[in-house]
Amino acid sequence: MFEIKIDDAKYWRNCVDAINSLIDEGSFNITKEGISLKAMDPSGISMVSFFIPNKSFSKYNVDKSATVGLNLDNLSKILASSRSNEKLTMKEADNKITLEFAGENSKRKYKLPMIEVRHDSNKEPNIEFDSFVEVQGDSFKEILKDATLLSSYIGLKADKGTFMIIAKGELGELEEEHLDKAEFIKKLEVSKGAAATFNLEYLSKMVAPCPSNSAITISMKTEEPVKVDYSIGDATVSYYLAPYMEN
């Protein structure tokens, strides 16, 4: 049994949307330390890893660890109904999750059934990355948006002192080069150059929930999955995306 309360329901919605951007169902692991989730997307080319510590909640009563499987599409739709200044309390009872929204003079309650979620191997890839690039999140989103005008894939290349973004398609080509002193680059650490090409739609979905004015960290190794990290308040979310390989 558990009872968890958060003072800003919209904040929890933002956290769930970051997970729901890749998967439509998943299992939350609720422990005394916090709430986590790891899952592969249905296609098997990407993964999400999420954690929010107990300090993010105004009330966090967890008797024992629990695994809660939920349809994330349905959960996201319900959380989208949250209004300004509403608080959210989540409880477990009779194999259902109760979501109670409370405003100043009103409250409403939803109940969602817990579901069995298929668990494949959800271990994070063990990669010794060669390059780490921290960029402005809003600017990176805009670059990816521009790239979609020309291609379905995007190349990322990190070298000492430079970070490049390349998109090529039948309609044309985009190539951006940013020096490590550019405003767009917050940090660039390269022990060895790294380059790979990725599915642009998936990468765009990953970064879309990143809060405005937040930084995104991109960890790379040539022809290995890229790791994308950012924070949502105290919560952290990491994504892995396998590189695109031409036949």
N, C-alpha and C positions, 0 to 999 in steps of 0.2 A: 504494500500500500504506500502511496505517496500523496502529498499535497504540495503543490508548487505555485507560487504567486509571483507575478511580475507586474510592476507598476505602470509599464507602458506596453499595452497589447500590440501596438504597431511595430515595436521593436522586435518582438518575437515573430511577427509576420515577416519582417525583413530577413530574419535568420532562416525561417522555413523556406522562403522563396529562393534563398541561395542554394538550398539542397534540391528543391523541386525543379530548379532550372535544368537538372540532368536526369532525375529519377522520379517516377510517379508513385512509388511506394518504398518504404524503408522501415528499418527497426531502430528506434532510439534506445540506447543503453543508458539507463538512469542509475547513477551511483551517488554515494554521499559526496563525491568530489564535483560532480556536474553531469551534464547530458552530452552524449557523443553519438555519432552515427558515421559509419563507413559503408559505402556501397558502390558497386559497379553500375554503370548505366546499361540498359538492355542490349545495346550493340556490342558491349564489351571493350570499347576503345577508350573509355574514360572512367574516372573514379572520383568520388567526392569523399572528403574526410572533414568532419565538423566536430567542434567542441565548444561548449559554453560552460564556464565555471559556476559553481553554486553562488558565488558572490554577486552574480548578475541579477539574482532574484531577491525580492523583499521577504519572501517566506520560502523555505526549502526544507520540508520534512520528508525524509526518505528513510523508511524503516529498514529496508534491505534493497539490494540491487534488483532492478527489474528491466526486462526487455519488452518494449512496446512497439508492435508492428502496426503501421497506419498507412492508409491511402493518402499520400501526400497531396494529390490533386484536390481531394475533398477538404483536407485540413487547410490548405492554402486558401481555398474559396471561403471557408468559414472565417479564417483570420482576416481576410480582405474586408469583412463586414465591420471590423473594429473601428471605433470612432475616437475622435480626439479626447485625450485625458481618460480613456477607459483603462481599467486594470483587468488583468486576466488571471484566473485561478484554474489550474489543471489538476484533476483528481482521477484516480483509478478505482473502479468498482464494477463488479460483475462482468469482467472482461470487456469493459467499455471505458472510454476516456471522456470525462466530463469537462467541458470548456465553459467557464462562467465569466461573462463580461460584466463588469460593474462600472457604471458611471456615477455621477454625484447623487442622483435620485432615482436610478433605475438599474435593473440588471436583467440579463437574459442568459439562457443556458442551452448548450448543445451537447449531444452525446454521440460519440463516434465509436463504431465497433472496432476492436482490435483485430488484426488479421495476421495470418501466418505469412511471413515473407521468406521467399527462397533465399538461402545464403550460399553464394558461391565463395570463392576465395576472396576475402576482403582485406588481405594484407596489403599495406602500401608498398609500392615498388622500392627495392633497395638499390638506389642509384647514387653513385659518387659524382655529383654534379661538378662541372668544370667552370661554369659561369653563372653569376648571379646579377640580375638587373632589377633595380627598384625604380619604378616609373610612376608618374602621376596617373592615377586611375582614370580620371575624366578624359584626359588627353589620349590615353591608350584606347579607350572606348571609341573616341572619334576617329582614330586611325583605322581601327578595325571596320568601322562603319564605311569609311572611304574605300577600303579594300574590297568590300562586298560589291561595289559598283563594277569591279573588273574580274573578280575571281572567286572561286569557292574554296581556295586554299591560300595559306599565307606562310611565307618563310620568315623565320627569325634567325638572326646571325649576330653573335656577340664576339667581339675581338677586344684586345687591349685598347681602351680608349674610345671604342665606337660600338654602337648598337644599331643594327639595320633591320628594317621591316620591308619585305618584298612580296608583291602580289602580281601574278602574271595570268592573263587569260586571253581569250580571243578578242575581247573588246579593248585590250590595252595592257599597260604595265604601270605599276606603282612601285617606287623605290624611295624609301626614307632613310636617311643616315643621321644619327644623333651622336654628337661627341659627348664624352663623359661630363663636360662642363655645361651642357645644354640644360635649360630650365626643366625640360621634360624628364631628364634623368636625375633621380635623387641619389642613386648609388650604383656603381658599376664595378664588380669584382670579377676578374677573369684570370684564372690560372692557366687555362688552355682554351683556345678558340672553340666555339660551339655553334652548330648550325643544323637546322631541321625544318621541315615543312609540316604544317598541321591543317586539319579541317577547320575552316574559318567559322562555320556555323557553330560548332561545338565551343570553340574558343570564345566567341562572342557571347554565348549563353553563360559561360563561366564567369565572365567579368561583368555582365549586365547588373547583377545585384550589388556590386561593390558600391559602398556609400560614396556620395559626392565628397570630393576633397581628400579621399583616402588614397594611400599608396598601394600598388600591386607589386609583388615580388615574383620575378620569373626566374626559375632555376633550370639550367640547360646543360645537356651533354649531347654531342653530335649523334644524330639518329637514335636517340633514346626519348622516352616520354618526357614531356615538359611538365614542370610543377608550377602551379600558379597559386599564390597565397595572398590573402588580405584579411583584414579584421573588420568585424561589425561590432563596434563597441568592444566589450570584453571577449566576445566570441571570435574564434578563428576558423577560417575555412580554407581548405587546400584542395586543389584539383590536380589530377594527372590526366594527360592526354597523349595517346600514342601517336607517333609521327606517321605522316602519310608516305607510303612507299609506292612509287610508280611501278606498274607491271613491266 
